[in-house]
Amino acid sequence: MVIYNNEQQKETKMEENIDKRTLPKDAEVIKQISDTKREDGRQEILAALQNHKPVEQSDVKLVIPSHRKKQFITFEEYEKLLLEGKTVLELKETAPKHLIAFYGALVKGRINITKEEFEELYNEGKSLDEIAEFKNIPREHITYLREYYGIKRKGAKFLKRINNEKPLSQEAKDVIIGSMLGDGHITKWGYFQEKHYRKQVQYLEWKGEELKELQTDNSYSYDCSIDSRSRSFIESYIFRTMAHSFLYEMRKKFYKEENGIWRKTIPDDMEDLLNDKVLAIWFMDDGNTDWTYRNGIKLYVNALAQCKLSSESFTIKDNIILQNILQKKFNLISNIRYKIPESNEKPYLRLDCESSAKLVSIIKRFVTNDLSYKVDEKEYLKSQNMVVDEEKIRNNFIAKHHLDYTKISQKIEGIIHS
């Protein structure tokens, strides 16, 4: 048995420690372990990419602060570099580490919010901090995620306004709902917009007054173009509101995405939403009455008028739903016809004579003067001989809503002479 004194023990331990630090094969082992971990991490992400393909990145470039020297890489570049053998650590040497961490979390399914959910919460007035906390997503990921989805940034003014907005009156809600059945449109940002031609300018302004709660200084605008087929000059008079939570709600109800395309649809609670005023606005937007005149001559002296609702923007299924609601709620009988009968395309509703008279009696009190020809035969005859002064209508609209006359005139001149 060998007995070491204290000095010998110290020397022996020092030699062992020196050997451990300097032994080449131990350094290789450490490097192998590190390389293996890096490769395992790379393979984990590659496997996740096969099982969980994130949505295609928006064309909007993710923002890299100006003081950062590391370059931005798209998700496609991130995926390509991994496939070429780059490790996550190597990617972080050239691109911002938070961006690489965000991409990694995205492919591993750790970000549990879809673009639609994000947009809905954001448009409702939730801040990025609140969304991150609500969905348990790291705050450093949430800004990248907003940009990745291509969702426009909401400023502090928007958040303040949306969180302090007042509820809409029922009258304004009815105008919005009726317009959703007709010519109105709600953008994904929660703005209501509608445009009409010169004959319906008075009606457009009436809607603007009904929606005064949502008006801004820039609610009215004018546009013009040339029809590509007929080469005729087209004027558009436009009304647009500010955003509102009720409009977001109606957007969710009335729009459905199919194959990347958003289209109008009839919501499940349409029967509850439809009332006399909603029906009137739908008809003023998209309704018409056949008074049985052809070339200015009435076909039969006692012929009864028939009303139709141009519901071509809705599917046949939605038209059937509308048909049933009209019968159940108002006892209005209608038939489904087709604008293109040979292929059963563009369905619309045509009411029988008795139901047409009943419809007119329900909605007549709401109809504006400029659209009275839709519900009154005498007004219809007057409208056939009425001469419309286009320039007067345009100039009155420009002056009334404080639009830039010079700019509009220059655009008209440019279009006409192009």
Number of C-alpha atoms within 10 A of each C-alpha: 3 3 7 10 7 9 8 10 12 11 10 12 11 11 11 10 11 10 12 13 10 10 11 10 10 13 13 11 11 11 12 12 12 12 13 12 13 17 16 13 16 20 16 14 23 18 13 17 17 9 12 14 12 15 12 10 16 14 11 12 14 20 12 16 9 7 6 10 11 15 10 18 19 16 18 10 11 19 17 12 16 17 13 8 12 16 20 20 13 13 17 15 11 14 18 19 15 13 24 20 14 21 22 22 17 22 23 19 15 13 20 12 16 13 14 11 12 22 19 17 15 21 23 20 20 19 16 18 14 14 18 20 13 11 12 13 17 15 14 14 18 19 17 19 22 19 18 22 20 17 18 13 12 15 9 11 9 14 16 11 13 17 14 10 11 11 11 15 11 9 12 17 19 22 21 26 23 24 26 26 27 22 17 19 22 23 13 17 20 22 18 25 19 21 21 17 12 20 15 17 20 17 19 22 16 13 19 22 13 18 21 13 15 18 17 11 9 13 16 24 17 16 13 15 15 15 10 8 6 7 10 11 13 12 18 17 22 19 22 22 23 17 23 23 19 15 24 20 13 18 21 15 17 20 20 15 10 8 5 7 8 12 13 18 19 20 16 11 9 15 16 9 14 20 16 17 20 23 26 25 26 26 26 25 23 17 20 18 21 16 20 17 13 9 7 10 9 12 12 9 8 8 12 14 19 19 25 21 22 23 23 18 17 19 18 19 12 18 22 18 16 20 20 17 18 19 13 12 12 17 13 19 19 23 14 16 19 18 13 10 10 7 8 11 14 17 25 23 22 24 22 18 16 14 21 23 17 15 23 18 11 16 19 16 11 15 19 17 10 14 19 17 20 20 26 14 15 10 15 18 14 10 15 10 9 9 7 11 10 11 10 10 14 19 12 11 20 18 11 10 13 13 16 12 13 9 9 16 11 10 14 18 10 10 13 13 6 7
